[in-house]
Amino acid sequence: MTYQQHLKKNVQSCSKLFDSIDRSENILTQLEQMTVETSQGNYPDMVAIVEKTHALRHNLDMILVGLIEARAGTEAA
């Protein structure tokens, strides 16, 4: 892999990583609001909670993948 190819792959991985972080922050904000509503006795839809936590889990996995992909190949260089 050339340096340019490695750099391009690294930038793409980091871009996906930042996207996953942004989506995770958004989901956490929504879950925080659901927690506030729950504490006030207004119980959010359980399906919505499940979907949000599942999406968060997926984004956490994508963060890990992005960090690994961004680092891949640096040990051999």
N, C-alpha and C positions, 0 to 999 in steps of 0.2 A: 504494500500500500504506500503510495507516495505521500509526501507531507501534505500536499494540497487536498488529497482525498481524505486523509485523516482529519485535517482541519475542518473540511466541509461536513464530515460525519459528526465531529464533535459539536459543531455549531447547531446542526439539526437536532442532535440529541438534547443539547441544552435548551433549545427552543421548545421542544416537546416537554421537557422537564418543567420549564417555567409555566407552560400552559396548564400542566397538571397541578402545579402549586396554586395557580390562580383559581382553577376550578375547585380545588380542595378548600381554599379560603372562603369561596362563595358558599359552598355546601356547609361549612362550619358555621358561617353566619346564619344560614337558614335553620340549622339545627339549634343554634343558640336561641333564635326567636321561638322555635317550637318549645324549647325548654322553659322560656319565660311564660309562654302561653299555658303550658302545663302547670307551672307553679301558681298561675292565677285561676286554675280550675277550668280552663278552656283547652280541652284535649284535642290535639291535632289528629288528623286522619292517620291511622296506623300504617296504611299502605304507603303514604307519603314518607313517613319516618323510615320504613324499610327501604324504600327506593333511595332515599338520601344517604343512608348509612352504607348501602351497597355501592352506590356511586363513589362515596368517599373511599371505601376499601379499594375499589378499582383504581382510583387516582393515586392512592398510596402505593399500590403495586407499580403503577406507571412511573412514579417518582423514583422508586428503586431501580427499575429497568433503565430509566434515563441516566441515572448516575453511573450505573455499570457500563452502559453503552458509551457514555462520554469518556470514560476511563479506558475502555477497551483499546488495546494496542499500545498503550503508553509504556507498559512493562517491557515490551519487545524493542521499543525505540531507544 
